[in-house]
Amino acid sequence: MELYTIKLEDGKEYYIIDTVVNDNNKYLILANDETDDFTIRKVVNVDNKECTTKLDSKEEFTNILKMYHEKNKDGLK
C-alpha cells in the first residue's frame, strides 16, 4: 500500500494514514514517523482547491478520533 504525504504549516511532512467523512466533511488522519506526531485536519475548499485546516474544537477532534477508531477497530487490536 502506497502512503501519501502532506506538508503542514509547521514545515513537517505527515503521512496520510486514513480519511474519515462526517457530515459531508472530509478529515485526514495524519502521522509523522520522525517525531511520533499525530494530528487530524479537516479538508476545505478554497478557490476550488482542497486545503487543510485545523479543527474547530476539542470536541470535533474527539468525535473524529472515535470514528477513526470505530472504522479501524479490527486492525487496531
N, CA, C and O atoms as a MOPAC input file, in Angstrom:
PM7 MOZYME 1SCF
protein

 N      0.84500 1    -1.18300 1     0.00000 1
 C      0.00000 1     0.00000 1     0.00000 1
 C      0.89200 1     1.24800 1     0.00000 1
 O      1.79900 1     1.38300 1     0.82000 1
 N      0.61500 1     2.13100 1    -0.91700 1
 C      1.37700 1     3.37100 1    -1.00200 1
 C      0.76300 1     4.42500 1    -0.08800 1
 O     -0.44500 1     4.65800 1    -0.11000 1
 N      1.61400 1     5.05800 1     0.71300 1
 C      1.15300 1     6.13600 1     1.58600 1
 C      1.49800 1     7.47800 1     0.95800 1
 O      2.59600 1     7.66900 1     0.43500 1
 N      0.56000 1     8.39000 1     1.01500 1
 C      0.78200 1     9.73100 1     0.50500 1
 C      1.18900 1    10.64100 1     1.65600 1
 O      0.87000 1    10.37300 1     2.81400 1
 N      1.89000 1    11.70800 1     1.33000 1
 C      2.32500 1    12.65100 1     2.35800 1
 C      1.76200 1    14.03200 1     2.07000 1
 O      1.36500 1    14.35000 1     0.94900 1
 N      1.74200 1    14.83900 1     3.11700 1
 C      1.30300 1    16.22600 1     3.02700 1
 C      2.20600 1    17.03800 1     3.95000 1
 O      2.55100 1    16.58900 1     5.04300 1
 N      2.58400 1    18.22600 1     3.50900 1
 C      3.39000 1    19.11000 1     4.34800 1
 C      2.46800 1    20.14200 1     4.98000 1
 O      1.72400 1    20.83400 1     4.28500 1
 N      2.52400 1    20.23700 1     6.30600 1
 C      1.66700 1    21.17900 1     7.02800 1
 C      2.40800 1    22.47500 1     7.30600 1
 O      3.58600 1    22.61800 1     6.98000 1
 N      1.69700 1    23.41800 1     7.91600 1
 C      2.24800 1    24.75100 1     8.15900 1
 C      3.44600 1    24.73900 1     9.10500 1
 O      4.19400 1    25.71500 1     9.16600 1
 N      3.63800 1    23.63900 1     9.84600 1
 C      4.80700 1    23.54400 1    10.72800 1
 C      6.06100 1    23.11800 1     9.95900 1
 O      7.14300 1    23.00200 1    10.53400 1
 N      5.89900 1    22.88800 1     8.65000 1
 C      7.01900 1    22.51500 1     7.80000 1
 C      7.32600 1    21.02600 1     7.80700 1
 O      8.20900 1    20.57600 1     7.07700 1
 N      6.60900 1    20.25200 1     8.62200 1
 C      6.83800 1    18.81400 1     8.71200 1
 C      5.96200 1    18.07300 1     7.70700 1
 O      4.84700 1    18.49400 1     7.39800 1
 N      6.49600 1    16.95700 1     7.20400 1
 C      5.72600 1    16.10200 1     6.32000 1
 C      5.03900 1    15.01600 1     7.13700 1
 O      5.64700 1    14.40000 1     8.01200 1
 N      3.77300 1    14.79400 1     6.84000 1
 C      2.96700 1    13.80200 1     7.53100 1
 C      2.44300 1    12.78000 1     6.52300 1
 O      2.11600 1    13.12400 1     5.38700 1
 N      2.36900 1    11.53800 1     6.95000 1
 C      1.72400 1    10.51000 1     6.14400 1
 C      0.22100 1    10.61100 1     6.34200 1
 O     -0.26200 1    10.80400 1     7.45800 1
 N     -0.51200 1    10.47600 1     5.24200 1
 C     -1.97500 1    10.39500 1     5.32600 1
 C     -2.28800 1     8.92300 1     5.56200 1
 O     -2.19600 1     8.10500 1     4.64600 1
 N     -2.65700 1     8.59400 1     6.79200 1
 C     -2.87400 1     7.18500 1     7.11600 1
 C     -4.31900 1     6.74500 1     6.93700 1
 O     -4.59600 1     5.55000 1     6.83600 1
 N     -5.25000 1     7.70800 1     6.89600 1
 C     -6.65200 1     7.35200 1     6.66700 1
 C     -7.46700 1     8.62100 1     6.45700 1
 O     -6.99500 1     9.73000 1     6.70700 1
 N     -8.68700 1     8.43800 1     5.99600 1
 C     -9.64300 1     9.54500 1     5.88900 1
 C    -10.93800 1     9.12900 1     6.57600 1
 O    -11.29500 1     7.95100 1     6.61800 1
 N    -11.62500 1    10.12100 1     7.10900 1
 C    -12.92300 1     9.91100 1     7.74900 1
 C    -13.85900 1    10.98300 1     7.20000 1
 O    -13.46500 1    12.14000 1     7.05400 1
 N    -15.08900 1    10.60000 1     6.89700 1
 C    -16.09600 1    11.55800 1     6.43400 1
 C    -17.18100 1    11.65500 1     7.49000 1
 O    -17.70100 1    10.64400 1     7.96400 1
 N    -17.51700 1    12.89600 1     7.85400 1
 C    -18.55900 1    13.14000 1     8.84500 1
 C    -19.31300 1    14.41200 1     8.44500 1
 O    -18.70100 1    15.45900 1     8.23700 1
 N    -20.62900 1    14.31900 1     8.33700 1
 C    -21.47000 1    15.47500 1     7.96500 1
 C    -20.94800 1    16.18100 1     6.71300 1
 O    -20.82500 1    17.40600 1     6.68800 1
 N    -20.64400 1    15.40400 1     5.68400 1
 C    -20.13600 1    15.91600 1     4.40800 1
 C    -18.78500 1    16.62300 1     4.51800 1
 O    -18.38600 1    17.33600 1     3.59700 1
 N    -18.08600 1    16.43600 1     5.62000 1
 C    -16.72800 1    16.96200 1     5.77300 1
 C    -15.74700 1    15.80800 1     5.72400 1
 O    -15.98400 1    14.75100 1     6.30800 1
 N    -14.63900 1    16.01800 1     5.02000 1
 C    -13.58700 1    15.00400 1     4.94000 1
 C    -12.46700 1    15.39100 1     5.89600 1
 O    -12.05800 1    16.55000 1     5.95700 1
 N    -11.97900 1    14.40500 1     6.64000 1
 C    -10.90100 1    14.60900 1     7.59600 1
 C     -9.73600 1    13.69400 1     7.25200 1
 O     -9.93600 1    12.54300 1     6.86600 1
 N     -8.52800 1    14.20500 1     7.39200 1
 C     -7.32700 1    13.41300 1     7.17200 1
 C     -6.72800 1    13.02800 1     8.51800 1
 O     -6.55700 1    13.87100 1     9.39900 1
 N     -6.41700 1    11.75900 1     8.66200 1
 C     -5.71300 1    11.27000 1     9.83900 1
 C     -4.24400 1    11.22700 1     9.44100 1
 O     -3.87100 1    10.50800 1     8.51400 1
 N     -3.40700 1    11.99700 1    10.13900 1
 C     -2.01900 1    12.19600 1     9.73400 1
 C     -1.04100 1    11.74800 1    10.81700 1
 O     -1.32100 1    11.86600 1    12.01000 1
 N      0.10600 1    11.23400 1    10.38500 1
 C      1.14600 1    10.81100 1    11.32600 1
 C      2.51800 1    11.17200 1    10.77000 1
 O      2.76600 1    11.06500 1     9.56900 1
 N      3.40600 1    11.60100 1    11.66700 1
 C      4.79300 1    11.88800 1    11.32000 1
 C      5.65300 1    10.88300 1    12.06600 1
 O      5.70800 1    10.89400 1    13.29600 1
 N      6.33300 1    10.00300 1    11.31000 1
 C      7.09500 1     8.94100 1    11.97000 1
 C      8.42200 1     9.42300 1    12.55300 1
 O      9.01000 1     8.72800 1    13.38200 1
 N      8.90300 1    10.58100 1    12.14500 1
 C     10.15900 1    11.10300 1    12.69100 1
 C      9.96700 1    11.65600 1    14.10600 1
 O     10.86000 1    11.55000 1    14.94700 1
 N      8.80700 1    12.23900 1    14.35600 1
 C      8.55600 1    12.87200 1    15.65400 1
 C      7.46500 1    12.15600 1    16.44900 1
 O      7.10500 1    12.59700 1    17.54100 1
 N      6.94100 1    11.06100 1    15.91100 1
 C      5.81700 1    10.34200 1    16.53200 1
 C      4.62800 1    11.26400 1    16.76700 1
 O      3.87500 1    11.09100 1    17.72500 1
 N      4.47000 1    12.24200 1    15.88600 1
 C      3.39200 1    13.21700 1    15.97800 1
 C      2.16100 1    12.68100 1    15.24900 1
 O      2.28800 1    11.98300 1    14.24300 1
 N      0.98100 1    13.00500 1    15.75200 1
 C     -0.28700 1    12.55600 1    15.19700 1
 C     -1.23100 1    13.74900 1    15.19300 1
 O     -1.30100 1    14.47900 1    16.18200 1
 N     -1.95900 1    13.96200 1    14.09800 1
 C     -2.90500 1    15.06600 1    14.04200 1
 C     -4.05300 1    14.72100 1    13.10300 1
 O     -3.95700 1    13.79100 1    12.30200 1
 N     -5.12200 1    15.46800 1    13.20900 1
 C     -6.27500 1    15.33300 1    12.32400 1
 C     -6.53100 1    16.71200 1    11.71600 1
 O     -6.52700 1    17.71900 1    12.42500 1
 N     -6.75100 1    16.75200 1    10.41600 1
 C     -7.05500 1    18.00900 1     9.73200 1
 C     -8.32400 1    17.85500 1     8.90400 1
 O     -8.60500 1    16.78700 1     8.35900 1
 N     -9.08200 1    18.94300 1     8.82300 1
 C    -10.29400 1    18.98900 1     8.00500 1
 C     -9.91300 1    19.49700 1     6.61600 1
 O     -9.10500 1    20.41700 1     6.48400 1
 N    -10.49300 1    18.89800 1     5.59100 1
 C    -10.26500 1    19.33500 1     4.21500 1
 C    -11.35200 1    20.34800 1     3.85900 1
 O    -12.54300 1    20.07800 1     4.01100 1
 N    -10.92200 1    21.52500 1     3.38000 1
 C    -11.85500 1    22.57700 1     2.97400 1
 C    -11.51200 1    23.01700 1     1.55800 1
 O    -10.38000 1    22.85400 1     1.10300 1
 N    -12.49300 1    23.57300 1     0.87200 1
 C    -12.26900 1    24.10500 1    -0.47000 1
 C    -12.07000 1    25.61300 1    -0.39800 1
 O    -12.91800 1    26.34000 1     0.12100 1
 N    -10.93700 1    26.07300 1    -0.92600 1
 C    -10.63300 1    27.49400 1    -1.00600 1
 C    -10.28000 1    27.78600 1    -2.46100 1
 O     -9.30800 1    27.24800 1    -2.99000 1
 N    -11.07000 1    28.63600 1    -3.09900 1
 C    -10.85600 1    28.95600 1    -4.51800 1
 C    -10.75300 1    27.69400 1    -5.37300 1
 O     -9.87000 1    27.58000 1    -6.22300 1
 N    -11.66400 1    26.75100 1    -5.13900 1
 C    -11.73900 1    25.48600 1    -5.87100 1
 C    -10.50500 1    24.60100 1    -5.69700 1
 O    -10.24000 1    23.74300 1    -6.53800 1
 N     -9.75300 1    24.79700 1    -4.62600 1
 C     -8.61400 1    23.94600 1    -4.29900 1
 C     -8.82500 1    23.34800 1    -2.91600 1
 O     -9.30200 1    24.01600 1    -1.99900 1
 N     -8.45900 1    22.06900 1    -2.78400 1
 C     -8.55500 1    21.43300 1    -1.47200 1
 C     -7.38000 1    21.87000 1    -0.60600 1
 O     -6.22200 1    21.77200 1    -1.01400 1
 N     -7.69100 1    22.35000 1     0.58800 1
 C     -6.68800 1    22.76000 1     1.56800 1
 C     -7.06400 1    22.11000 1     2.89400 1
 O     -8.18800 1    21.64000 1     3.07400 1
 N     -6.10900 1    22.09000 1     3.81700 1
 C     -6.42500 1    21.55800 1     5.14200 1
 C     -6.45500 1    22.68800 1     6.15200 1
 O     -5.78800 1    23.71100 1     5.99700 1
 N     -7.24500 1    22.47400 1     7.18600 1
 C     -7.34300 1    23.44600 1     8.26100 1
 C     -7.40600 1    22.70700 1     9.59500 1
 O     -7.79100 1    21.53900 1     9.65700 1
 N     -7.02800 1    23.39700 1    10.64100 1
 C     -7.13300 1    22.81100 1    11.98000 1
 C     -8.60700 1    22.64000 1    12.32100 1
 O     -9.47500 1    23.30000 1    11.75000 1
 N     -8.86900 1    21.75200 1    13.25300 1
 C    -10.24700 1    21.51200 1    13.66700 1
 C    -10.75400 1    22.66000 1    14.52300 1
 O     -9.97200 1    23.40700 1    15.11000 1
 N    -12.07100 1    22.78900 1    14.58500 1
 C    -12.69100 1    23.90400 1    15.28000 1
 C    -12.68900 1    23.76400 1    16.79900 1
 O    -12.71800 1    24.76100 1    17.52100 1
 N    -12.65500 1    22.51500 1    17.28000 1
 C    -12.76000 1    22.33000 1    18.73200 1
 C    -12.17200 1    20.98500 1    19.14900 1
 O    -11.91500 1    20.11000 1    18.32200 1
 N    -11.97300 1    20.85500 1    20.43500 1
 C    -11.52000 1    19.58700 1    21.00600 1
 C    -12.59500 1    18.51500 1    20.81300 1
 O    -12.29000 1    17.34100 1    20.60200 1
 N    -13.84700 1    18.93900 1    20.89000 1
 C    -14.95700 1    18.00600 1    20.69600 1
 C    -14.94300 1    17.42300 1    19.28200 1
 O    -15.17200 1    16.22700 1    19.10000 1
 N    -14.67500 1    18.26700 1    18.28000 1
 C    -14.59200 1    17.79400 1    16.90300 1
 C    -13.45600 1    16.77100 1    16.77700 1
 O    -13.62900 1    15.72700 1    16.14700 1
 N    -12.29600 1    17.06900 1    17.37500 1
 C    -11.16500 1    16.14300 1    17.36100 1
 C    -11.55300 1    14.80700 1    17.98000 1
 O    -11.27700 1    13.75200 1    17.40800 1
 N    -12.18900 1    14.84700 1    19.13700 1
 C    -12.57900 1    13.63100 1    19.83400 1
 C    -13.56200 1    12.81300 1    19.01300 1
 O    -13.43000 1    11.59200 1    18.93400 1
 N    -14.54400 1    13.46400 1    18.40200 1
 C    -15.53600 1    12.76400 1    17.58200 1
 C    -14.89400 1    12.07600 1    16.38500 1
 O    -15.21500 1    10.92700 1    16.08400 1
 N    -13.99700 1    12.76600 1    15.70700 1
 C    -13.34800 1    12.18800 1    14.52100 1
 C    -12.41500 1    11.05400 1    14.93800 1
 O    -12.33700 1    10.03500 1    14.25300 1
 N    -11.71200 1    11.22100 1    16.05000 1
 C    -10.84600 1    10.15700 1    16.54700 1
 C    -11.66200 1     8.90600 1    16.88500 1
 O    -11.22800 1     7.79100 1    16.59500 1
 N    -12.82700 1     9.07600 1    17.48800 1
 C    -13.70800 1     7.94500 1    17.78500 1
 C    -14.16900 1     7.26100 1    16.49400 1
 O    -14.22300 1     6.03400 1    16.42300 1
 N    -14.49900 1     8.05600 1    15.48400 1
 C    -14.93000 1     7.49000 1    14.20500 1
 C    -13.79300 1     6.71000 1    13.54900 1
 O    -14.01400 1     5.63400 1    12.99300 1
 N    -12.58300 1     7.25000 1    13.61500 1
 C    -11.42000 1     6.55700 1    13.06500 1
 C    -11.20700 1     5.23200 1    13.78800 1
 O    -10.96800 1     4.20400 1    13.15400 1
 N    -11.29300 1     5.26000 1    15.10500 1
 C    -11.11200 1     4.03900 1    15.88900 1
 C    -12.17800 1     3.00800 1    15.53800 1
 O    -11.86800 1     1.82900 1    15.36700 1
 N    -13.42000 1     3.44000 1    15.43200 1
 C    -14.51500 1     2.53000 1    15.09800 1
 C    -14.31600 1     1.93600 1    13.69900 1
 O    -14.55100 1     0.74800 1    13.48200 1
 N    -13.88800 1     2.76100 1    12.77400 1
 C    -13.66800 1     2.31900 1    11.38500 1
 C    -12.55600 1     1.27700 1    11.31500 1
 O    -12.60400 1     0.37900 1    10.47500 1
 N    -11.56900 1     1.38700 1    12.17700 1
 C    -10.38200 1     0.53200 1    12.11100 1
 C    -10.22300 1    -0.38500 1    13.31900 1
 O     -9.13100 1    -0.90100 1    13.55900 1
 N    -11.29100 1    -0.59700 1    14.08200 1
 C    -11.16700 1    -1.32000 1    15.34700 1
 C    -10.60600 1    -2.72700 1    15.18000 1
 O     -9.89400 1    -3.20200 1    16.06500 1
 N    -10.89700 1    -3.39900 1    14.09300 1
 C    -10.37700 1    -4.75300 1    13.90700 1
 C     -8.88200 1    -4.74400 1    13.61800 1
 O     -8.17600 1    -5.68200 1    13.98800 1
 N     -8.39300 1    -3.70500 1    12.96500 1
 C     -6.98500 1    -3.62300 1    12.62400 1
 C     -6.12900 1    -2.98700 1    13.71100 1
 O     -4.90100 1    -3.01100 1    13.62000 1
 N     -6.76100 1    -2.41300 1    14.74800 1
 C     -6.02800 1    -1.73300 1    15.81200 1
 C     -5.75000 1    -2.62500 1    17.01400 1
 O     -5.11800 1    -2.17900 1    17.97200 1
 N     -6.19600 1    -3.84600 1    16.98800 1
 C     -6.00400 1    -4.75100 1    18.13600 1
 C     -4.59800 1    -5.27800 1    18.17500 1
 O     -4.25300 1    -6.05100 1    19.06800 1

